[in-house]
Amino acid sequence: MKIQFLGATQTVTGSKYLIKTNDIEILVDCGLFQGYKDLRLRNWAPLTINPSSIKFILLTHAHIDHSGYIPLLVKNGFRGKILCTEATKKLANILLPDSGYLQEEEARYANKKGYTKHKPTLPLYTKKDAEIALSYFQTVPFDKPFMLHDGFYASFHYAGHILGASLIRLIHEETSILFSGDLGRLNDPLMKPPIDPPNSTYLVIESTYGDRLHDETDPEKQFGEIINRTSKRGGSILIPAFAVGRTQSILYYIHQLKLKNEIPDLPVFVDSPMATNASEIFYHHANLHRLTNEESASVGQTATYVRSVEESIALTNKKMPMIIISASGMATGGRVLHHIRNLAPDYKNTILFSGFQAGGTRGDRMIRGEKEIKMFGQMIPIRAEIAQISNISAHADYKEILTWLSHLKTTPRRVFITHGEQEASDALKAKIEHEFNWNVEIPKYLDQYELT
């Protein structure tokens, strides 16, 4: 058995891992690259493999950096099966068509405004391409091994992170490999902790927060302070948020603050059809998170959900203080860009980032203090307060990762560290070697390894 790293090497995006034997080729995750231009250009470059030769895609979870390349793979000839949990499939039904739609809209807008070198600019794939890709999805249960091929088995296990997220374990003859996907927190207020890692010969572990610990400050208190000081100066709070997972966590904290009368009763709007649909799925899967049905219903009623474009445009014209939660979480696209263009030039407002910002994204650049951000072919002045709450991340920090790894009962032959910026991966490698004295590798893009 061999593994090739086709993404998520020295970056947190583009997760793709090719597993090959003499008889079969399998992809674990199939994500889009995001952030820096040189990474995004990889989405347009031909893969080093033939899509038609891949028999299965095993999907750890629905986030676009893990699933967003699937429509293009299908467009280019993939005709196998895409296997994931039930909740992941439901979320992919929302995320993938939205990804195609956004790319169509960005291409259309670029052509209309003429700020493109390409004549015409084309989308990477369309909403229709994504809908076609969804027909290849099949669901599998947690914790039940199944056969992919003679002597080749797979199993999915609860990973926390977001609804449906999974660890994936593959077994071929005497060799096994465990993929962490994105590993959830040990004490998240909404998601249950990941299960202990099943013993495996090899391990592929994420390192998003491999070089840092999450702030121990209560996120609820931080939200309260930011909302209160912004409302006192008559401003609005814009929260760019991932539609799946992060939006639901933010609503939970705002709901708690309102219950305790610790913030003004500002109107709350979720301006993302994707986040609206994802929230409905979240609240209907009480078995996969900590909230009861009653709590889910109460949190869900905290906000007004904005679905249509007309409603979103009307929202930008409102002058009253309010809280807007909108995708995307790194300000790479979507309706949040229109709100940034509207709110960022006014010092009274706050743009509050609530999670990891990949290098080169608009979110990363605003947090780093850039005073102008390019969007829609023009430079937008950033005068609003820029704030960040980092301790509601859905990713385990390095201490949580080490605690999780400590539950392995046998020593893996090798640990591969992926899904992290270079500094984070290097730091986690040093910590694992010091703590466990294990053999640790940080693969480079397109590296291959024999798994024996």
LOKE-761833 format. One record per residue (C-alpha): residue in three letters; x, y, z. Coordinates in pm, whole numbers, plus 32768, in hexadecimal, padded with zeros to 4 digits. Layout:
N
alaXYZ
...
END
This chain:
452
met800080008000
lys807D815D7FA5
ile800E82BB8004
gln803E83FA7F3B
phe7FFA85527FCD
leu7F3C861F7ECB
gly7EDE873A7FB8
ala7EDC87C6811B
thr805B87C48125
gln80E788F981D3
thr7F8C898F81AB
val7E35895C8248
thr7D7F893A80FC
gly7D5C884B7FD9
ser7D4E870780A1
lys7D8285DE7FB5
tyr7E2F8497800A
leu7E5883877F02
ile7E6C82217F7D
lys7EE181207E7E
thr7F0B7FA87E78
asn7F4A7EC77D4E
asp7DD07EA37D28
ile7D2A7FEB7D8B
glu7D5281647DAC
ile7C9782257EBA
leu7C8A83957F1A
val7C5A83FD8082
asp7BC5855C8067
cys7BB9862B7F2C
gly7BCE87997F8F
leu7C0788E97EEB
phe7D3D89BA7F25
gln7CF78B127FB6
gly7DC28C40801E
tyr7F038CA27F68
lys7EF38CB97DED
asp7FFB8BAE7DB5
leu7F248ABB7E7E
arg7DE18B1A7DCC
leu7E898AE17C7D
arg7EB289727CDD
asn7D3889507CBD
trp7D5E899C7B4A
ala7E8C88BE7B0C
pro7E5087597A91
leu7E6586547BA2
thr7F8B85667B99
ile7E8F84477B93
asn7D7D83DC7AA5
pro7C2A84247B4A
ser7B8C82F97A9B
ser7C81820B7B46
ile7C0B82697CA4
lys7B0781767D28
phe7AA782207E6F
ile7AB683747F17
leu7A9D835A8091
leu7A3584AA811F
thr7A9085078286
his799B862E828C
ala78E7872A81B4
his79BC886581CE
ile7A2788E58078
asp7B9D88C180BE
his7B53874B80DC
ser7A36871D7FE1
gly7A3988427EEF
tyr7B04879E7DD8
ile7A10867C7DB4
pro793687207CA5
leu7A6A87607BCF
leu7AE485FB7C01
val799285797B8A
lys799386727A6A
asn7AE685E77A02
gly7A81847A7A06
phe7A5883EE7B68
arg794282E97B69
gly797C82347CB1
lys78CA824E7E01
ile78E7836A7EFB
leu78BD82E4805C
cys787283B58191
thr778E83C582BF
glu7620842782A0
ala765085828334
thr777C85C58252
lys76AC856F8121
lys7595865A8190
leu768E877481C2
ala773C872C8076
asn75E7874D7FD0
ile75F388B98043
leu7765890E802F
leu77C388867ED9
pro76AD89287E08
asp76ED8A6C7EC2
ser78608A537E6D
gly780C8A297CFD
tyr77148B477D08
leu780E8C327DAD
gln79148BE17CA8
glu781A8C277B92
glu77BB8D707C35
glu79248DDC7C67
ala79728D8C7AFB
arg783B8E477A86
tyr788E8F787B58
ala79F98F797AE7
asn798B8F6F797C
lys7888907F79B4
lys797D916B7A5F
gly7AA3910F7981
tyr7BA190DC7A97
thr7C1E8F907A0E
lys7D428F2B7933
his7C788E0D789F
lys7B7C8E4F778A
pro7A918DCB77FB
thr7ACF8D5B7961
leu7A398C017998
pro79D78B5A7AE0
leu7A9E8A2F7B57
tyr795389747B54
thr77E489CF7B5D
lys76C089927C43
lys7644888F7B4A
asp779487DB7B57
ala777587CB7CD3
glu761287427CC1
ile768786317BD3
ala77A285D87CC2
leu76AE85AB7DE1
ser761084827D2E
tyr774E83BB7D77
phe772F83E27EF3
gln76D682B97FD1
thr76C082B8814C
val776681D18246
pro772C81B083C0
phe7825820284D0
asp78FD80EC8566
lys789F7FD48472
pro79BE7F558397
phe79627F02822F
met7A1C7E6D8108
leu7A8D7F4B7FE9
his7B457E387F2F
asp7BCD7CDD7F74
gly7C9F7CFE80AF
phe7C627E7780C3
tyr7B7F7F0481D4
ala7B17805D824B
ser7A6480EA837B
phe79E8824383E6
his79F982BD854F
tyr797483F28603
ala7A6D851585F1
gly79AB86388687
his7A0E877185C0
ile78C2879C8506
leu778986CF84D1
gly77DD8583842B
ala795885B3843F
ser7A1B846F8447
leu7B6583CA8484
ile7B9D82D38368
arg7C5D818F839B
leu7CD080B78276
ile7D507F538297
his7DFF7E9B817E
glu7E7A7D4281DA
glu7F617D7C8306
thr7F817EF682E1
ser7E9580028366
ile7E8F817E834B
leu7DBB8273840F
phe7D5E83CD838A
ser7CFA84C78495
gly7C4985AF839F
asp7C0B86EB8466
leu7C17868B85D3
gly7B11871F86BC
arg7B4187BB8814
leu7B3A86F38956
asn7A4B87E28A09
asp7981888D88FA
pro783189188977
leu7778888A884A
met7836876287B9
lys789486268874
pro7A0A85D4888C
pro7AAD84F28786
ile7AC1838387DB
asp7C1082F58846
pro7CE582A58714
pro7CD0813C869E
asn7E2780988699
ser7EC580B68542
thr80138074849C
tyr801C81D3840A
leu7F7583188467
val7F28845683A2
ile7EE2856F8499
glu7E7686D78462
ser7F4187F584F6
thr7E6F892F84C4
tyr7EBB899D8629
gly7FF988D18651
asp80BC89FC86D1
arg7FC68A9987C1
leu7ECE8A6A88DB
his7D708AF488CE
asp7D368C2289AA
glu7C968BB68AF1
thr7BC68CF48B05
asp7A528CA88AFF
pro79DC8CE48996
glu78898D4F8A19
lys792E8E678ADF
gln79FA8ED389AE
phe78C68EDF88D2
gly78148FAC89DB
glu792D90AC89F7
ile794A90DD887D
ile77D390F58846
asn77A691EA8964
arg78BC92DA8904
thr784E92DA8796
ser76E2931987E7
lys7743943788D3
arg77DE94F487B1
gly76AC94AE86DA
gly775493AD85FC
ser770092578571
ile77C29113859B
leu781090468465
ile78838EE384A9
pro79148E2A837D
ala78D18CC083D8
phe78E58B688343
ala77848AFE82F5
val77B389A48385
gly7812898C84F2
arg788A8AEB853E
thr77408B9D84FA
gln768B8AB085E6
ser77908AEA86F8
ile77758C6486D6
leu75FB8C5686F0
tyr761F8B85882A
tyr76FB8C8B88D4
ile761C8DAD886A
his74EC8CED88E5
gln75918CB88A38
leu75EC8E2A8A54
lys748A8E958A01
leu73F78DA08AFD
lys74CE8E408C0C
asn74828FA48B92
glu75F88FE38B70
ile75E090868A19
pro74DE9170897C
asp73C190C588C8
leu745391108770
pro73B690678644
val74848F4085C9
phe74878EDF8459
val751C8DA883BC
asp75558E188257
ser75B78CD481B0
pro74C28BDD8117
met75CC8AD5814B
ala75EF8B2482BE
thr74748B2B82E0
asn745289CF8248
ala757D894D830D
ser74E289CA8450
glu73A3890C8406
ile746C87CE83CF
phe7531880B850F
tyr73FB883785E3
his736386F78555
his748F861E85B3
ala74858631872E
asn752F84DC8748
leu7670857186BA
his7695869D87A2
arg765D8708890A
leu751F87DB88EA
thr73C8874E8934
asn72AF877D883A
glu722188948912
glu73708947892B
ser73A4892587B6
ala725389C3876E
ser72968AE2885E
val73F08B2D87CC
gly73648B19866C
gln72668C2886BB
thr73758D208720
ala739B8D9F85BB
thr72D88E09848A
tyr73468D3B835F
val737E8DF7821B
arg734A8D2080E9
ser730C8DF47FB4
val73FB8EE37F06
glu72F68FF57F2B
glu72EA8FC480A5
ser74658FCD80B3
ile747491127FEE
ala736A91A980D2
leu7440914581FC
thr75649216817D
asn747F93478178
lys741B932882E6
lys74C1943683BB
met746893B18515
pro756B92F685EA
met7552918085AF
ile7615903C85A2
ile76498F9A844E
ile76D88E3D842D
ser77378DEF82C6
ala78148D0281FD
ser79268CD181A4
gly79ED8CBB82E4
met7B358D2D8244
ala7A888E38816F
thr7AEF8D808033
gly799A8DA17F8E
gly78238DA57FC7
arg77358EAA8052
val78248F118167
leu78F08FD28065
his77CC90BE8022
his77A790FA8198
ile791C913E81BE
arg790A923A80A2
asn77E592E08151
leu785C92D882BD
ala79DA92DB82B2
pro7A04944F825B
asp794F94C0839B
tyr7A1594C584E0
lys78D7948985AF
asn78B69325852D
thr797491E88587
ile79DA90C984A6
leu7A068F9F858D
phe7ABF8E6C8510
ser7A768D2F85CF
gly7B678C2C854B
phe7CA88BD2849A
gln7D018CB0836F
ala7DD58C088265
gly7EFD8CD581EE
gly7EAB8DBD80CD
thr7D338DC68108
arg7C838F138139
gly7C3E8EB282A2
asp7DAF8E7282E3
arg7E0F8FBE8245
met7D1190858310
ile7D848FE38455
arg7EE9903C83FA
gly7E8491A983E7
glu7E6691F68273
lys7DA8933C8246
glu7D2292F080E9
ile7C9C91A9805F
lys7C5391657EF2
met7AFE90D97E9B
phe7A1890FE7D72
gly7B35919D7CB3
gln7B5E92C37DA4
met7C1C93167EE2
ile7B3D93258019
pro7BBF93F48140
ile7BC29338828B
arg7B6D942F83A0
ala7A8A934C846F
glu7B1592A185A3
ile7BA8914F8547
ala7B86904F865D
gln7BC38EDA867A
ile7B4C8DCC8766
ser7C298C9D8732
asn7BB98BB9884A
ile7A768B4087AA
ser7B378A8C869B
ala7AB289348644
his7C1A88B68628
ala7CD888198749
asp7E0988DD87BC
tyr7F58883087EF
lys7F1087D08958
glu7DC5873288F4
ile7E6F867D87D2
leu7F7985F088BB
thr7E6E858289B4
trp7DB184D5889A
leu7EED8429881C
ser7F4083B0897B
his7E1882C28965
leu7EC081F48854
lys7F1A80A988F1
thr8024804E87F1
thr813681218755
pro80F1817D85E9
arg820B812F84F8
arg81FC82938473
val812C83CB84AB
phe80F184B48384
ile80A2861C83E1
thr7FC786DE82EB
his7EBB87EF82DE
gly7F898901837F
glu80658A278323
gln81D889D2832A
glu82198A628485
ala80EE89AB851B
ser8155885E8480
asp82BF888684F1
ala825088D98652
leu816787AD866B
lys827486C785E1
ala8365873786F2
lys825C870B8800
ile81FB85AB8790
glu8368853F877A
his83AE85CB88D5
glu8272853F8975
phe826883E588D6
asn83B583B28821
trp82F7834E86E6
asn836F8358857E
val82D0849684EC
glu82D285178386
ile8256865C82E9
pro820D8604817E
lys823D86F88063
tyr814A872D7F45
leu813685F37E6A
asp821B85277F4F
gln81E083AE7F45
tyr822682AA8051
glu821B8130805A
leu814380AF817A
thr81C47F5981DE
END
